[in-house]
Amino acid sequence: MFDTLKEILVDKLKVDPSRITPHATREEAELDSLAVVELSMLLDKEYGVVISDDELMEAENIGEMARMMTERRTTV
């Protein structure tokens, strides 16, 4: 799921790909709260993965966001 998340962040949210690593924090990836809200909506609309923006904001890093995507995708 990390690759999918990276693709979304780069293609849809225009994040610099060099900033996206599993250990990168939101701040290191330059994901502000608006970008996180947009990510939450994209995940739901395009991938059927429901993760609230609050949950994404609480994730320690990009890798944890990808882990949440994997967990939610298997329960859908």
C-alpha positions as CSV (number, residue, x, y, z in Angstrom):
1,M,0.0,0.0,0.0
2,F,2.9,2.3,0.5
3,D,3.5,2.6,-3.3
4,T,-0.2,3.4,-3.8
5,L,-0.1,6.0,-1.1
6,K,3.1,7.5,-2.6
7,E,1.4,7.6,-6.1
8,I,-1.6,9.4,-4.6
9,L,0.6,11.9,-2.8
10,V,2.7,12.7,-5.8
11,D,0.1,12.6,-8.6
12,K,-2.9,14.0,-6.8
13,L,-1.5,16.2,-4.1
14,K,1.7,17.2,-5.9
15,V,4.1,16.2,-3.1
16,D,7.8,16.0,-4.0
17,P,8.5,12.2,-4.4
18,S,11.8,12.5,-2.7
19,R,10.1,13.6,0.5
20,I,7.9,10.4,0.7
21,T,9.5,7.6,2.6
22,P,7.9,5.2,5.1
23,H,9.6,7.0,8.0
24,A,8.8,10.5,6.8
25,T,6.5,12.4,9.1
26,R,3.7,14.6,7.7
27,E,5.8,17.6,8.3
28,E,8.8,16.1,6.4
29,A,6.5,15.2,3.5
30,E,5.0,18.7,3.7
31,L,1.5,17.5,4.2
32,D,-0.5,20.2,5.9
33,S,-3.9,19.7,7.4
34,L,-5.7,20.6,4.2
35,A,-3.7,18.1,2.2
36,V,-4.6,15.4,4.8
37,V,-8.3,16.2,4.5
38,E,-7.9,15.9,0.7
39,L,-6.1,12.6,1.1
40,S,-8.8,11.3,3.3
41,M,-11.5,12.2,0.7
42,L,-9.4,10.7,-2.2
43,L,-8.9,7.4,-0.3
44,D,-12.6,7.1,0.3
45,K,-13.8,8.2,-3.2
46,E,-11.2,6.5,-5.4
47,Y,-10.1,3.5,-3.3
48,G,-13.0,2.8,-1.0
49,V,-10.8,3.1,2.0
50,V,-12.3,5.1,4.8
51,I,-9.8,6.7,7.1
52,S,-10.7,10.0,8.8
53,D,-8.5,13.0,8.4
54,D,-8.1,13.0,12.2
55,E,-6.7,9.4,12.1
56,L,-4.3,10.4,9.3
57,M,-3.2,13.4,11.3
58,E,-2.4,11.1,14.3
59,A,-0.3,8.8,12.2
60,E,3.4,9.0,13.2
61,N,4.6,8.7,9.6
62,I,3.8,7.9,6.0
63,G,4.4,4.2,6.7
64,E,1.7,4.2,9.4
65,M,-0.7,5.8,7.0
66,A,0.0,3.0,4.5
67,R,-0.5,0.4,7.2
68,M,-3.9,1.9,8.0
69,M,-4.8,1.8,4.3
70,T,-3.9,-1.9,4.2
71,E,-6.0,-2.7,7.3
72,R,-9.0,-0.8,6.2
73,R,-8.9,-2.2,2.7
74,T,-9.0,-5.7,3.9
75,T,-12.0,-5.0,6.2
76,V,-14.1,-3.4,3.4
